[in-house]
Amino acid sequence: MVEKVQPSLGRMPAVNFLRPQIQTLKAYESKAIPGCVRLDANENPLTWPKGMREELFASSFALNRYPDGEAQGLRLALSQYTGVPVEGILAGNGSDELIQLVMTTFGGEKGAVIYHPPTFSMYGAAAQVTGTDTIEVPLLLAEDGRDFCLDVDGILEAAGQPRVHMIILCNPNNPTGTLFPREDILRIVKESQKIVIVDEAYGEFAGESVVDQIPNHPNLLVMKTYSKLFAMAALRLGYLLGQGSTIQLLNRARQPFNVNSFTQKAGVVALNYVEDYRAQGRLLIDELDKIVEALKLLPQVTVFATRANFVLFRPENPEQVYEQLIERGFLIRNMGNLPVVGKALRLSTGLPEENTRLISALEEILG
Ligand SMILES: Cc1ncc(COP(=O)(O)O)c(C=O)c1O
């Protein structure tokens, strides 16, 4: 029997049917200002290593077919690159998808997640979308006021609650740039007995990783992305590394064809250029150092210690500085009022010539 649609329902606004978790959620905003140099998304501004584009475009793609749902070629190449067996690798449509997948798989009504504000905003957003409870254990401000520490004891105490299933640690941390000590991270992995996801989106810039610890800890997942050092933010590619038994669980909830064929191939090709990327990484860090040193010389500016390709800083009047930089052609990130830090701004490094102009603009505005 065909059900009749009630005429009154047709006039009912869709907002009436929202899940309660979505009611207070705001759509993610990413601002694009034409003509502005983009220093707001922590990307790699350099062009791809020489020959890479040509190699990728010379590949053939069966675009009428679904992609390989298991991303076998990509996972094989990643296995050689990371040393993690193929069955311990899961590719995603950017780390953003993987953050949500982890929560869909292990969170929901019965599985809370711990994270450490101020940190990457998508952890909170993904928790809300998936109906996962959150427990926030804020970072501690170091004595010098320019660095942060993980509250390891606080995290372990919170993790003692049975409802906690996951802990997310961001290392180096976005937006503070902090690199947390390896022993702090491993203590949380060992003592919490919960699933610990270490987001190493900026790990290549800091030259540190806990990937080597995966064989020792079935509860450890390491998350990586091609969006930062590998300069592929547009193609959306991230991956999770862990023990095969844990990765298999995530596959149950993954969309079957989550990474498209072109992106899978780009991920393979990029790994033929790792040395070039490393050289790019060194250049970007040298460039960032120049900006950091210039910021430190400016009056009334707190500059936070960073090991990533961006820096967080707190001038006296952040909103004004943000607007004045836009007027001079630079889009940076206004972080608003961050927990622990207060109102602050974040910028990532641009091309050398852009950075020179940026430093002049900062000196003009803040000097
Ligand atoms: C810490 C962190 N994790 C994950 C992501 C998302 O990366 P992707 O582009 O792979 O979704 C970002 C992007 O800014 C990030 O800062």
The ligand as an SDF file (V2000), in Angstrom:
LIG
                    3D

 16 16  0  0  0  0  0  0  0  0999 V2000
   45.7490   18.5530   13.3660 C   0  0  0  0  0  0  0  0  0  0  0  0
   45.0270   18.3600   12.0910 C   0  0  0  0  0  0  0  0  0  0  0  0
   44.5220   17.1540   11.8160 N   0  0  0  0  0  0  0  0  0  0  0  0
   43.8500   16.9260   10.6900 C   0  0  0  0  0  0  0  0  0  0  0  0
   43.6450   17.9300    9.7790 C   0  0  0  0  0  0  0  0  0  0  0  0
   42.8060   17.6550    8.5670 C   0  0  0  0  0  0  0  0  0  0  0  0
   43.5930   17.2280    7.5250 O   0  0  0  0  0  0  0  0  0  0  0  0
   42.9640   16.7220    6.1740 P   0  0  0  0  0  0  0  0  0  0  0  0
   43.1940   17.7910    5.1820 O   0  0  0  0  0  0  0  0  0  0  0  0
   43.7470   15.4620    5.8740 O   0  0  0  0  0  0  0  0  0  0  0  0
   41.5180   16.4260    6.3860 O   0  0  0  0  0  0  0  0  0  0  0  0
   44.1600   19.2000   10.0100 C   0  0  0  0  0  0  0  0  0  0  0  0
   43.9380   20.2900    9.0370 C   0  0  0  0  0  0  0  0  0  0  0  0
   44.1600   21.4340    9.2680 O   0  0  0  0  0  0  0  0  0  0  0  0
   44.8620   19.4170   11.2010 C   0  0  0  0  0  0  0  0  0  0  0  0
   45.3390   20.6180   11.5070 O   0  0  0  0  0  0  0  0  0  0  0  0
  1  2  1  0
  2  3  1  0
  2 15  2  0
  3  4  2  0
  4  5  1  0
  5  6  1  0
  5 12  2  0
  6  7  1  0
  7  8  1  0
  8  9  2  0
  8 10  1  0
  8 11  1  0
 12 13  1  0
 12 15  1  0
 13 14  2  0
 15 16  1  0
M  END
$$$$
